[in-house]
Amino acid sequence: MSNTMLKKRFIIIGGGAAGIFGALAAAKAHPEAEVIVLEKSPKLLAKVRISGGGRCNVTHHCFDPSLLAQNYPRGHSELLGPFSRFQPKDTVNWFHEHGVQLKTEADGRIFPTTDDSQTIIDCLLKSAEKLNIKIFTKTNVEKVEVVEKSLFKVFINTEDPLTCDRILLATGGGQSNSGFEIAQSLGHTIVPPVPSLFTFNIKDTRLDDLQGISFPTVKVEVLGTSLKSEGPLLITHWGLSGPVILKLSAWGARILHDLNYNFELRINFLSNFSTEKLIVELKKIKEQLSLKQIIKNPLFDVTKRFWEKIAATAGIAEDLSWAHISLTQMQNLANELTQGKYIAYGKSTYKDEFVTCGGVSLKEINFKTMESRICSGFFFAGEVLDIDGVTGGFNFQAAWTTSWIAGNSM
């Protein structure tokens, strides 16, 4: 890397989704500038590679900026303006123009038609090559100094410091992040990062041997807090997962962290029923199915294994028929189905997609340009900011949007 600056030089710190996309936007908008990406690890686009089980959940089929912003526990109000300029429809169009076809799945998540994250990686890196973007891996930025307004000196581990006119910091989230140290050294406030997307560890005999069973819609609340969520639930060998749990973990990231991930849940497995309404329904069923054995005939479209566990927990014997169920047993069954209580004793990362809340304070960023309000010529994009979305492609969309704006504004 030569230090001769005959033309404008932009340095992007971080070779993930936000860093590479920001470099592409900068090189396209400012063809006269030299654009350099510095990545400390040996590989680029690591999170792109593992996202969506290796398929890469590029974005989400939500094309209304105001609805889109509602999927971000932190950053929803700040992202409204940026989403009016670059949103999922623009992401889809961008990849289409660069030769990648995308598809929308039933739940709104958008993937490449190849179902292979390598398709996205190849597209981004080939586009960078065409725009003459210089990318250096195994290059750690140790320090950034301001020489004068909009002129920086970047200290790296491989050679002499580099000078540049603009910097885009896109080092991602995570609790050990050198990007936070760089931002802090230039006067920025770091909101302490904590996990934001995780599943709940629960050991409960009612869930034993039920891993893999799912429910299309349940209601879950964390007792003693205002946290509530509704959506699909999955029972796993370590506890509970699925969109309803991930959504709860995202919106409750700080609350659950403060509880040290030990809390009590109340779950309504039959979201269309309250306990009282279910009691009325069970009384009707008692009359209609009086001769049928309760445990052997599951109701409400729940699986046989789950029904057997819940009925046994309610004190219903294997040979008990509806004709002989007591009011206490009926009440117990209704309680288990509509307000069962489960104790969480910890968390597990959702697959390999580690997301945190926390990062550079949003008050210190101009969201029209993604430039720092504190340090002129210094820009931010992606998860290094105190922005995080629920699962479903929303975190990538925040990365595409903020880096596109930053790259164009540099």
C-alpha positions as CSV (number, residue, x, y, z in Angstrom):
1,M,0.0,0.0,0.0
2,S,1.6,3.2,-1.1
3,N,1.2,6.3,1.0
4,T,1.3,8.7,-1.9
5,M,-2.0,10.5,-2.0
6,L,-2.4,12.1,-5.4
7,K,-6.2,11.6,-5.2
8,K,-8.8,11.2,-2.5
9,R,-8.4,8.1,-0.4
10,F,-11.2,6.4,1.5
11,I,-10.4,3.6,4.0
12,I,-13.1,1.2,5.0
13,I,-12.3,-0.6,8.3
14,G,-14.0,-4.0,8.2
15,G,-14.6,-6.6,5.5
16,G,-18.1,-7.8,6.4
17,A,-21.4,-7.0,4.6
18,A,-21.5,-3.3,5.6
19,G,-17.8,-2.8,4.9
20,I,-17.8,-4.3,1.4
21,F,-21.1,-2.8,0.4
22,G,-20.0,0.6,1.7
23,A,-16.8,0.3,-0.4
24,L,-18.9,-0.6,-3.5
25,A,-21.1,2.5,-2.9
26,A,-18.1,4.8,-2.3
27,A,-16.2,3.5,-5.4
28,K,-19.3,3.9,-7.6
29,A,-20.2,7.3,-6.4
30,H,-16.7,8.6,-6.3
31,P,-14.8,6.9,-9.2
32,E,-11.9,9.4,-8.8
33,A,-11.1,8.2,-5.3
34,E,-8.9,5.3,-4.1
35,V,-11.0,2.9,-2.0
36,I,-9.2,0.5,0.4
37,V,-10.8,-2.1,2.6
38,L,-8.9,-3.3,5.7
39,E,-10.0,-6.6,7.3
40,K,-8.2,-8.0,10.3
41,S,-9.2,-11.7,9.8
42,P,-8.1,-13.9,6.9
43,K,-11.6,-14.2,5.4
44,L,-14.1,-11.6,4.2
45,L,-17.9,-11.6,4.6
46,A,-17.8,-14.2,7.4
47,K,-21.4,-13.5,8.6
48,V,-22.7,-13.6,5.0
49,R,-21.2,-17.1,4.7
50,I,-23.1,-18.5,7.7
51,S,-26.3,-16.5,7.5
52,G,-29.5,-18.5,7.0
53,G,-27.9,-21.8,7.5
54,G,-25.4,-21.1,4.7
55,R,-28.0,-19.8,2.3
56,C,-27.7,-16.1,3.2
57,N,-30.9,-14.4,4.3
58,V,-30.2,-11.2,2.2
59,T,-33.2,-9.1,3.3
60,H,-36.9,-9.3,4.1
61,H,-39.9,-8.7,1.8
62,C,-41.1,-5.6,3.7
63,F,-41.2,-2.7,1.3
64,D,-42.9,-0.1,3.5
65,P,-40.1,1.9,5.4
66,S,-42.4,2.6,8.4
67,L,-43.3,-1.1,8.8
68,L,-39.7,-2.1,8.1
69,A,-38.4,0.1,10.9
70,Q,-40.7,-1.6,13.4
71,N,-38.5,-4.7,13.2
72,Y,-35.6,-2.9,15.0
73,P,-35.6,-2.8,18.8
74,R,-32.8,-0.3,18.7
75,G,-32.6,2.2,15.8
76,H,-36.2,2.1,14.5
77,S,-36.8,5.9,14.6
78,E,-33.3,6.7,13.2
79,L,-33.7,4.2,10.3
80,L,-36.9,5.7,9.0
81,G,-35.2,8.3,6.9
82,P,-32.5,6.0,5.6
83,F,-35.1,3.3,4.6
84,S,-36.9,5.9,2.5
85,R,-33.7,6.1,0.5
86,F,-32.5,2.5,0.4
87,Q,-34.8,-0.3,1.5
88,P,-35.3,-4.0,0.7
89,K,-36.7,-3.3,-2.8
90,D,-33.5,-1.4,-3.6
91,T,-31.4,-4.3,-2.2
92,V,-33.3,-6.8,-4.5
93,N,-32.8,-4.5,-7.5
94,W,-29.1,-4.0,-6.7
95,F,-28.4,-7.8,-6.6
96,H,-30.6,-8.3,-9.7
97,E,-28.6,-5.7,-11.6
98,H,-25.4,-7.5,-10.5
99,G,-26.6,-10.8,-11.8
100,V,-28.0,-12.4,-8.7
101,Q,-31.6,-13.7,-8.7
102,L,-33.4,-13.7,-5.3
103,K,-36.5,-15.5,-4.1
104,T,-39.0,-14.7,-1.3
105,E,-40.0,-17.5,1.0
106,A,-43.4,-17.9,2.7
107,D,-42.3,-16.1,5.9
108,G,-41.0,-13.1,3.9
109,R,-37.3,-13.9,4.1
110,I,-35.4,-13.3,0.9
111,F,-32.6,-15.7,-0.3
112,P,-30.6,-16.2,-3.5
113,T,-32.3,-18.7,-5.8
114,T,-29.1,-20.9,-5.5
115,D,-29.7,-21.3,-1.8
116,D,-26.0,-20.7,-1.4
117,S,-24.3,-17.8,0.4
118,Q,-21.3,-18.1,-1.9
119,T,-23.4,-16.6,-4.6
120,I,-23.7,-13.4,-2.6
121,I,-20.0,-13.4,-1.6
122,D,-18.9,-13.9,-5.2
123,C,-21.2,-11.1,-6.4
124,L,-19.9,-8.6,-3.9
125,L,-16.2,-9.5,-4.4
126,K,-16.4,-9.5,-8.2
127,S,-18.1,-6.1,-8.1
128,A,-15.3,-4.8,-5.8
129,E,-12.7,-6.1,-8.3
130,K,-14.4,-4.4,-11.2
131,L,-14.4,-1.1,-9.3
132,N,-10.7,-1.5,-8.5
133,I,-11.3,-1.6,-4.8
134,K,-8.2,-2.7,-2.9
135,I,-8.9,-5.3,-0.2
136,F,-6.3,-6.3,2.4
137,T,-7.0,-9.2,4.8
138,K,-5.0,-10.0,8.0
139,T,-4.6,-6.2,8.4
140,N,-5.5,-5.0,11.8
141,V,-6.2,-1.3,12.4
142,E,-4.5,-0.5,15.7
143,K,-5.2,3.2,16.0
144,V,-6.7,6.1,14.1
145,E,-5.4,9.7,14.5
146,V,-6.9,12.9,13.2
147,V,-4.2,14.9,11.5
148,E,-6.5,17.8,10.6
149,K,-10.1,18.2,9.7
150,S,-11.1,15.3,7.3
151,L,-7.5,14.0,7.2
152,F,-6.6,10.8,9.1
153,K,-3.6,8.7,9.9
154,V,-4.5,4.9,10.1
155,F,-2.0,2.8,12.0
156,I,-2.0,-0.9,10.9
157,N,-0.1,-4.0,11.9
158,T,1.5,-4.8,8.5
159,E,3.4,-1.6,7.5
160,D,3.7,2.2,8.0
161,P,0.6,4.2,8.8
162,L,-1.7,5.2,6.0
163,T,-3.2,8.6,5.4
164,C,-6.7,9.1,4.1
165,D,-9.4,11.7,3.6
166,R,-12.4,9.6,4.8
167,I,-12.9,6.6,7.0
168,L,-15.9,4.2,7.2
169,L,-16.0,2.1,10.3
170,A,-17.9,-1.1,9.7
171,T,-16.3,-3.6,12.1
172,G,-19.6,-5.2,13.2
173,G,-21.0,-5.9,16.7
174,G,-19.8,-8.2,19.3
175,Q,-18.5,-7.6,22.8
176,S,-14.8,-7.7,21.9
177,N,-14.6,-5.2,19.0
178,S,-11.6,-3.1,18.1
179,G,-13.9,-0.8,16.2
180,F,-15.4,0.3,19.5
181,E,-12.0,1.3,20.8
182,I,-11.3,3.3,17.6
183,A,-14.6,5.1,17.9
184,Q,-14.1,5.8,21.5
185,S,-10.6,7.2,20.9
186,L,-12.2,9.8,18.6
187,G,-14.7,10.9,21.2
188,H,-17.6,8.6,20.6
189,T,-19.8,7.0,23.3
190,I,-20.2,3.2,23.2
191,V,-23.5,1.8,24.5
192,P,-22.3,-1.5,26.2
193,P,-23.0,-4.4,23.9
194,V,-25.1,-7.4,25.1
195,P,-26.5,-10.4,23.2
196,S,-29.7,-9.6,21.2
197,L,-30.7,-12.7,19.3
198,F,-30.8,-15.9,21.4
199,T,-32.8,-18.9,22.5
200,F,-33.9,-19.8,26.0
201,N,-32.4,-22.7,28.0
202,I,-35.2,-24.5,29.8
203,K,-35.0,-27.8,31.7
204,D,-38.5,-29.0,32.3
205,T,-40.0,-32.6,32.2
206,R,-42.9,-31.3,30.2
207,L,-40.5,-30.6,27.3
208,D,-38.5,-33.9,27.6
209,D,-38.4,-35.8,24.3
210,L,-40.4,-33.2,22.5
211,Q,-37.5,-31.6,20.5
212,G,-38.5,-30.7,17.0
213,I,-42.2,-30.1,17.8
214,S,-43.4,-26.7,16.6
215,F,-46.5,-24.5,17.1
216,P,-47.6,-22.0,14.4
217,T,-48.7,-19.3,16.8
218,V,-48.2,-19.0,20.6
219,K,-48.2,-16.1,23.0
220,V,-45.2,-15.8,25.4
221,E,-44.6,-13.3,28.2
222,V,-41.7,-12.8,30.6
223,L,-43.3,-12.6,34.1
224,G,-42.4,-9.5,36.1
225,T,-41.7,-7.5,32.9
226,S,-43.7,-5.9,30.1
227,L,-42.1,-8.2,27.6
228,K,-44.6,-10.1,25.4
229,S,-44.4,-11.7,22.0
230,E,-46.5,-13.8,19.6
231,G,-45.5,-16.1,16.8
232,P,-44.2,-19.6,15.9
233,L,-42.5,-21.6,18.7
234,L,-40.0,-24.5,18.4
235,I,-39.1,-26.9,21.2
236,T,-35.4,-27.9,21.1
237,H,-33.3,-30.3,23.0
238,W,-32.0,-27.3,25.1
239,G,-35.3,-25.5,25.6
240,L,-37.3,-23.1,23.4
241,S,-36.6,-21.3,20.1
242,G,-38.4,-20.1,17.0
243,P,-39.4,-16.6,15.9
244,V,-41.5,-15.8,19.0
245,I,-38.5,-16.5,21.3
246,L,-36.0,-14.7,19.1
247,K,-38.3,-11.6,18.8
248,L,-38.6,-11.6,22.6
249,S,-34.9,-11.9,23.1
250,A,-34.3,-9.0,20.7
251,W,-36.8,-6.6,22.3
252,G,-35.8,-7.7,25.8
253,A,-32.1,-7.9,25.2
254,R,-31.1,-5.5,28.0
255,I,-33.9,-6.5,30.4
256,L,-33.0,-10.2,30.1
257,H,-29.3,-9.4,30.5
258,D,-30.0,-7.5,33.7
259,L,-32.0,-10.6,34.9
260,N,-28.8,-12.6,34.2
261,Y,-31.0,-14.8,31.8
262,N,-32.9,-16.3,34.8
263,F,-36.6,-15.6,34.5
264,E,-40.0,-17.1,34.3
265,L,-42.1,-17.4,31.1
266,R,-45.9,-17.8,30.7
267,I,-46.9,-19.6,27.5
268,N,-50.3,-19.8,25.8
269,F,-49.9,-22.6,23.3
270,L,-53.4,-22.0,22.0
271,S,-53.3,-18.3,21.0
272,N,-57.0,-18.2,20.0
273,F,-58.1,-19.2,23.5
274,S,-58.0,-17.5,26.9
275,T,-58.1,-19.9,29.9
276,E,-61.8,-19.0,30.5
277,K,-62.7,-19.5,26.9
278,L,-60.9,-22.9,26.8
279,I,-62.8,-24.1,29.9
280,V,-66.1,-23.4,28.1
281,E,-64.7,-25.3,25.0
282,L,-63.6,-28.3,27.2
283,K,-67.0,-28.6,28.8
284,K,-68.5,-28.9,25.3
285,I,-65.9,-31.5,24.3
286,K,-66.7,-33.4,27.5
287,E,-70.3,-33.8,26.3
288,Q,-69.5,-34.5,22.6
289,L,-66.6,-36.9,23.2
290,S,-67.7,-38.4,26.6
291,L,-66.7,-42.0,25.7
292,K,-63.3,-41.2,24.2
293,Q,-60.1,-41.5,26.2
294,I,-58.5,-38.1,26.7
295,I,-54.8,-38.8,26.3
296,K,-55.2,-41.0,23.2
297,N,-57.2,-38.3,21.3
298,P,-55.3,-35.0,20.9
299,L,-57.3,-31.8,20.3
300,F,-56.6,-28.3,19.0
301,D,-54.1,-29.6,16.3
302,V,-51.3,-30.2,18.8
303,T,-49.1,-33.2,18.3
304,K,-49.8,-36.5,20.1
305,R,-46.6,-36.4,22.1
306,F,-47.2,-32.9,23.4
307,W,-50.8,-33.6,24.2
308,E,-49.8,-36.7,26.2
309,K,-47.3,-34.7,28.3
310,I,-49.6,-31.9,29.0
311,A,-52.6,-34.2,29.9
312,A,-50.3,-36.2,32.2
313,T,-49.1,-33.0,33.9
314,A,-52.7,-32.0,34.4
315,G,-53.2,-35.3,36.4
316,I,-55.2,-37.1,33.7
317,A,-54.7,-40.9,33.8
318,E,-54.0,-42.8,30.6
319,D,-57.4,-44.6,30.6
320,L,-59.5,-41.6,31.7
321,S,-62.4,-40.7,29.4
322,W,-63.9,-37.3,28.9
323,A,-67.0,-38.5,30.8
324,H,-65.1,-38.9,34.0
325,I,-62.8,-35.8,33.9
326,S,-63.1,-33.7,37.1
327,L,-63.4,-29.9,37.1
328,T,-60.0,-29.7,38.8
329,Q,-58.4,-31.8,36.0
330,M,-60.2,-29.7,33.4
331,Q,-58.9,-26.5,35.0
332,N,-55.3,-28.0,35.2
333,L,-55.4,-28.9,31.5
334,A,-56.7,-25.4,30.5
335,N,-54.0,-23.8,32.6
336,E,-51.2,-25.9,31.1
337,L,-52.4,-25.1,27.6
338,T,-53.0,-21.4,28.0
339,Q,-50.8,-20.2,30.9
340,G,-48.1,-22.8,31.4
341,K,-45.1,-21.4,33.4
342,Y,-41.5,-22.4,32.5
343,I,-38.3,-21.2,34.1
344,A,-35.4,-20.1,31.8
345,Y,-31.9,-20.5,33.3
346,G,-29.7,-19.2,30.5
347,K,-29.4,-18.5,26.8
348,S,-27.9,-20.0,23.7
349,T,-26.8,-18.2,20.6
350,Y,-29.2,-18.5,17.7
351,K,-27.2,-20.8,15.3
352,D,-24.0,-19.0,14.4
353,E,-25.7,-15.6,13.8
354,F,-24.4,-13.7,16.8
355,V,-26.2,-10.4,17.1
356,T,-25.7,-7.8,19.8
357,C,-27.5,-4.6,20.8
358,G,-25.2,-1.8,21.8
359,G,-22.4,0.0,19.9
360,V,-21.8,3.6,18.9
361,S,-24.4,5.9,20.3
362,L,-27.0,6.8,17.6
363,K,-27.2,10.4,18.9
364,E,-23.7,11.0,17.6
365,I,-24.5,10.0,14.0
366,N,-26.1,12.1,11.2
367,F,-28.4,9.6,9.6
368,K,-28.7,11.6,6.4
369,T,-25.0,10.8,5.7
370,M,-24.0,8.3,8.4
371,E,-21.2,10.7,9.2
372,S,-20.1,11.3,12.8
373,R,-21.4,14.5,14.5
374,I,-18.2,14.5,16.5
375,C,-15.4,13.8,14.0
376,S,-15.7,15.2,10.5
377,G,-15.0,12.7,7.7
378,F,-15.6,9.7,9.9
379,F,-18.5,7.5,8.9
380,F,-20.3,4.4,10.4
381,A,-22.3,1.5,9.0
382,G,-23.8,-1.8,10.2
383,E,-23.7,-3.5,13.6
384,V,-20.9,-1.3,15.0
385,L,-23.8,1.1,15.6
386,D,-26.3,0.6,18.4
387,I,-28.8,-0.9,15.9
388,D,-30.1,-4.4,15.8
389,G,-33.1,-6.1,14.1
390,V,-35.1,-9.2,14.7
391,T,-34.3,-12.4,12.8
392,G,-35.4,-12.6,9.2
393,G,-32.9,-10.6,7.1
394,F,-33.4,-7.3,9.0
395,N,-29.8,-7.0,10.3
396,F,-28.4,-7.4,6.8
397,Q,-30.8,-4.8,5.5
398,A,-29.6,-2.3,8.1
399,A,-26.1,-3.0,7.0
400,W,-26.9,-2.5,3.2
401,T,-28.8,0.7,3.9
402,T,-26.4,2.4,6.3
403,S,-23.3,1.4,4.2
404,W,-25.0,2.5,0.9
405,I,-25.7,5.9,2.5
406,A,-22.2,6.2,4.0
407,G,-20.5,5.2,0.8
408,N,-22.4,7.7,-1.3
409,S,-21.8,10.4,1.3
410,M,-18.1,10.0,1.7
